[in-house]
């Protein structure tokens, strides 16, 4: 069965992401060198550390999990310590403090993940690369200074570091990876460095302390749900060079009341705090914290983008322009105050989940121009009891008019969606057309019968012709006799023969 996309597309997208992150948090990764080369590393133990030989020196392979503090030496056995292996300090729950040696150049994946007591770490200026989830789920970590040579903050680097309050960013920072600061509840990044180019999906999700989402003008890409749940953001200015603002970048930012656009941005346009693109042909994003209860979409808008009005709780009425042709996936999903919708002639497609979970929606008027209704378009609109589908509509998706009643469940007890009564197909049958069609069919049948008789007659032998004529004469005679009987007249065979 298809997943319930945004009554489940966005829900499932979010929860699957969280699940993936949790699985990452719980996994221990084999050191990269062993994975890549397929060779067993030669290791040796010295004190609480185990080291492995690599080109040019050694890497710290693992540490005694009961360790409280680490002051990593620069060298061991005359070899420089160049790297910290994947998972080297994984799950060292007693570890509170780390100071690295001055030659360390790389910190591996999940190197300090789940070090739940780690309060402070001094990262050497020599470090050039920190792999993903290196400090994930270190809830006691409060501040970090990243070395100057770091240009990329990797995926999930500080994932779920709920106590993190301050990070010193390197001046040459170019990219912040997906979920890099996910659920760092106390973290407010302040000012990001000029030169930053991309911010990944969910990068600052659930960073409740972030109140100013000001970004450098050099930014070109902002990922989907980048600021998910950042409830203190009240406005956002699109940077001058931003070309790709991800879908639902500000999902759950319930106090975001307006967008603005920095001068020089060629992609996005703002009008009355609402974001547009494509020369005002696409309504891209409506701030979900906007207090207005009614909104009129400007003339000339052809497309309402995916999730453009997603979870705008104050909207009760929306007026649509005659120019509108497409309403994107989840465009009005969870607009729980929306009461009635009259869609304009010219609209062609309603994409999946367009009005799903609009729990106050009682009336919908669909135009004759509508050609397709996607999956779950009016899913879980519990107050919507009847709707007429136009005769030109050729496609209706799964559970376009459905809901979950809790009575039908799968093998795990999860409620299944059901289709509900009360929705009808508009037929508008033309009686005259039906009569003409039937008459045409009758004439066609008559012509076929005549043709068959003519063909059969032309194919007869002389003997068959004589037999047919004799049969016809006998039939005429029978009919003549019947007439005489009806008139009570005697038969005059002579006259009859004449």
N, C-alpha and C positions, 0 to 999 in steps of 0.2 A: 504494500500500500504506500502511496506517496506520502512524504512527510508533510506536515501542516505548515509549511513555509511561513513566514511572518505572522499567523497565530502560531506560528511555530517557525516561519523562516527566520525572523530575527531572534525569536526565543531560542530555537535550536542552534542558530549560528553562534549566539552568545554562550549557551551552555556547553556546546561541543568545544568551543574555544577554551572555556574554563577547564573542561575535562582534559583536553590535550595538555594544558598547562600543568594541571595536577599530576598527570602521568609523567610529564617531563621532570616535575619536581621529585617524583618518587623513583626515578630511574637512575641507575649508575651506569656510566658510559665507560667502555674499555678505552684506555688511553689511545690517542689518535695515531701515534706511531705504530702501535701494534695492529690497528685496524688497516692502516694504509699499506704497510709493508708486508703484513702477514708473517712477520718474523718475531720470534720471541726476543724481548728485550733482556739484556744482561743487567741484572740489578744487584745492589748490595745494600746492607743496612748499617747505619751509623747513628747511634743514639735512638731518638724517637722517629727518625726519618728513614725512608727507603728511597734510594736514588736509582736512576736508570741511565746508562751511557747513551749519549747522542752525539752527533757530529759537533765538534768544537767544545764539548763540555758534558754536563749532566743535566737531567731534569729531576725535580723532586717528584717522586712517583706516588708516595703515600706517607701518611703520618699516623702515629698512635692516636686513636680516636678519643682517648681520655685526656689529651693535652689541654692545658688551660691557656697557655700563651706561647707564641712562636716568634723568635727573633732569628730569622733565616740568615745563615752565614752567606758571605759572598762566594766562597769556594769550599770544596770538599775534596780531599785527596789530591790537591793540586789542580783540580778542574773547576771551572766556573759553573755556577748554577745558573742556567740560561732560561729554564722554563719550569712552570708548575703544571703538572699533568692534569688531564681530565679527571675530575673527581678526586683529586689528591687529598682534600680535606673534607670530602663529602660526609655529612652527617656527624661531624665532630661537634656534638651538642654542648660540650663543656668549653670549647675554645672561645676566649673573650678578646684576645688581642693578637694582631699579626703585624710584624714588620718584615718587609722583603729585603733581600740582598740587592746590591746596586747593579748586578749584571742581568737580572731577570728581564727578559724581553717579551714573554708571552705567558698568559694565564689561561689555562684550558677550560673547556666546557664543564660547567657544574663544579668547578674546582672547590668552591666554598659553599655550595648549596646545602641548605638545611643546617647551617651552623647557627643555631637559634640563639646562642648566647653571645655571638660576636658583636662587640660594641664599637671597635675601632680597628681600622686597617690602614697601614701606610704603604702605598703603592709606589714603587721606585719610578723615578723619572725615565729610566731605561725601557720601561714597558711600552711596547708598540701595539700590542693586540690583546684584547680580553674577549674570550669566546662567550657564547651565549649561556645564559643562566649561571654565570660564574658566581654571583652573589644572591641567587634567588632564594627566597624564604629565609632571609636573615632578619628577623623582626626586631632585633635589638640594635641593629646598625643605625646610627643617627646622622652621620655625615661622612662624605667621601670626597677626596680630591683626586680627580682623574689626571693622569700625567699628560704633558704637553704633546706627546707624539700620537696620542689617540685621535683618530679621525672618524671612527665609527663606534657608536655605542650599540652593541650587538643585541639580538633578540632576547627579551626577558632578562636582561642583565641584573636588574634590581627587582625582579618580579616578586610581589608580595612582601616587600620590605616595609612593613606597615609603620615602623618607627622612623624611617628615613625622613629627615627634614631639610637637609642641605647637600647639594652636590656642586663642586667647583668644576665647571666645564672647560676643556681645553679650547684655546682660541681658534684652532684649525678644525674644529668639529664640523663634519659634513653631513652625517646621517645618524638618526636615532631610530633604532630598530623596533620591530613590532613588540608590543607589550613590555618595552624596556623598563617602564616605571609603573606597570600595572599594579593597582591596589596599594600604591605608596600613599596611604591616606593622609599623612601629615606633610607631604612634600609639596612645596611651591617653588618652582624652578626660577622664578624671578625673571631674569633677562637671559635669553639664549643668545649665543654668540653670532655675530654677523658672519655670513659665509655658510651657515647651515642650509642644506638643500632639501632634505627629505625627512619626514617624520612618519613612522610606520603605523600600521593598524593597531589600535588599542594602546598606543604608546603611553598616554597619560590617563588611561581609563581609571576611574575611581580615585583620582588624586583630588580629594575633596577640598584640600587647602588652596588649590589653584583658583585664583579669582581674576587674574589678568592673563588672558590668552594672547598677549601681544607676541607676534612672531617676526623674525627679521625679514626684510624685503627680499632677501636672496632665496627664500624658500620657494621651491617649485612643486612639491608634492606633499599633501597632508592625507594620511591614511584613513580608512573607514573606522568609525567609532574611536578616533584618536583621543577624544575628550569625553568618552562615554561616562555618564554619571558625575561629571564635574559640576555639581549643583550651584557653585558660587560664581560661575562665569555669567556675566550679564550682557556682554557685548563681544563681538569678534570682528576684527578688521582683516579682510583678505589682503595678504601682502602683494606688492606690486608685481612680482614674478610668479605668483602661484598659478599653475596651469591645471592642476588636478586636485580638487577638493573632494575627498572620499565621501561616499554615501554614508549618511548617518554619523558624520564626524562629530556632531554634538548631540548624539542620542542621550536622552535623559538629563540634558542641561536645562532643567525646568525654569530657570530664571533668565535664560538667554532671550532678551527681548528685541535685539536688533543686530543686523549685519551692517557693515560698512566696507568700502573697497578703497584701498590705497591708490592714489593717483598713479596712472601709468599702467594699470593692469588691463591687458587687452582681452581677457577672457570673460570676466565677471562684471555685472552691472548691479547696482543696488537702487531700489526705489521703495520709499516708505519702510525701510528696514528689512525688506525682503530681497533675496538674492536671485538674480537671473543670469542667463548666459545665451550664447548664440544670437546675439543682436536682439535680445528681448523676445525670442521665439520660444525659449524654454524657461519655465519657472523652476528654479533649481532647489531652493531651500527657504522654508518659512520658519522663522524663529519660534520654537515651541513655547517660549515664555512670553510671547507677545500677548498683551492683555485683551486685545480686541475680540469681541464676540462675533463680528461679521467681517467678511473680507470679499472684495470684488477683484477677481483676476483681470488684469489689463487686457484690452483688445490686442490682438496680434499674437497672443500666446498659442502655440501649436501643441506643445508637449508639457505636461506636468511630470517632472522627473521622479524617479523612484524615491519613495519615502520623503517626498518634499514637505508634506504636512504631518509626517509621522508623529503621533502622540502630541498633538496640539490641543490641550484639554479645554481651552476656552472657546474654541470655534463652535458656533451654533449654526451659522449659515454661510454658505459660499456661493457667490454668483460667478457663473462660468461664461467665458466669451464665445461668440459664434465661430471664432477661428480655431477652437480647440479640436484636436483630432485624437490625441493619445493621452491616457492617464496611466502613469507608470506603476510598477509593482510596489505595493504597500504605501501608495501616495498619501492616503488618508487613514491609514490603519491606526487604531486606538485614538481616533478623534471622538472621544466618548460623549461629548456634548452636541455633536452634529445631529440635527433633527430631521432635516429633509434635504433631498438633492434632486435638482432638475438639470439634467445634462442636455447640452445644446445639440441641435441638428448639425451634422457634420462630424460629430465624434464617431470614431471608427473602432477603437480597441480599448477595452478595460483590461489591464494586465493583472496578474495574480495578486491577490490580497489587497486590491486597490482600496476597498472600504471595509476590510475585515475588522471585527471587534469594535465597530461603531455602535455601541450598545444602546444609544438613544435614537438611532435612526428608525423612523417610522414610515417614511414615504420616499420612494425613488421613482423618477420618471426617466425612462430610457428613450433615446431618439430613434427614429426609423433608420437612420444612417448607420447604426451600430452593427458591426460585422462579427465581433468576437468578444466573449466574456471569459477571462482566464480562470484558473483554479482558485478557489477560496475567495473570490472577489467580495462576496457579501457574507463570508463565513462568520458565524457567531454574532450576527446582527439580530439579537433575540427579539427586539421590538418590531422588526420588519416582518409583516405577516403576508403581504401580497405584493406581487410585482408582475408587470406585463412585459414579455420579451418581444421585441419588434420582429416582424416577419422576415426581415433581411438578415437577421442574426444567424449565422451558420455554425458557430462554434460556441459551446458552453462547456467550461472546464469542470474538473472534478470538484464536487462540493462547493460549487460557486454559490449555491444557496443552501448552506448546511450549517449544522451546529453540533455540539457535543452535549448529549443529554445525560451522560454518565451511566446509562443503562446497558449500553453495549461496550464491552471491554475486550482487549486482546488477552493473550495467555499470561501477560504480566500484570493484568488488572488495570492497564492504562485505558482511559476512555477513548472510544472510537467515534469518529464523526458519522453523523447520519444525515440523509437528505430529508428535507421536510416538505410537507404539502403546502399549498397556497401560492404556488408560482405557476403561471400559465403561459403558454405559447400563443402569441397573437397570430391568427390565421387569416382573417379578413377575406373569406371565400366569396368570389364573384359568381352569382347564380347564372347570369347570362352566359358567362364563359363556360360553365359546366354544361349547359344545354347545347351550346354550339359544338362542344367537343363530342357529346353523345351523338348528336345528329351527324356529325362528320364520320364517326365510327360506323353508324348504320349505313350511310351511303357507300362507304368503302366496302362493307361486307356485301351489299347488293351488287356492286360492280364486280367483285370477285366471283360471285355465283354466276352472273351472266357470262363472264369470260370463260369460266370452267365449262359451261354448257356449249358455248361456241367452239371451244377447242375440242371438246369431246365429239361434237357433230362433224367437224372437219376431218376427224381421224377415222370415221366409220367406213366399212366396206359397203359395196352395192347391196349385198344381201341384208346388211344391218339397216340401210336406208329404207329398203322395201318393207322390212319388218316394222320399222318405226312408223312409216306412213300407214300401214295396215292398222297398227295400234291406235294411231290418231283418229282413223276413220271409225274404228269400233267405239272409241270414246265419244265421237260426235253422235253416232247412232244411239248410244246409251243415253246421252243427254237429251236427244230428240224424243225418245220414248218417255223419258221422265216428264218432259213438258206436256206431252199428250195426256199422260195419266193425270197430271195435275189439273188439266183443263177438261177431263172427262170426254175426250173426243176419240172416235174410232180411228184405227190406224189405216192410212191410205198408202199402201206400199208403193203404188204406182207413182203417186205424186212425190212421195219421198225419194223414189229412185230418180225422178226427174229433177 
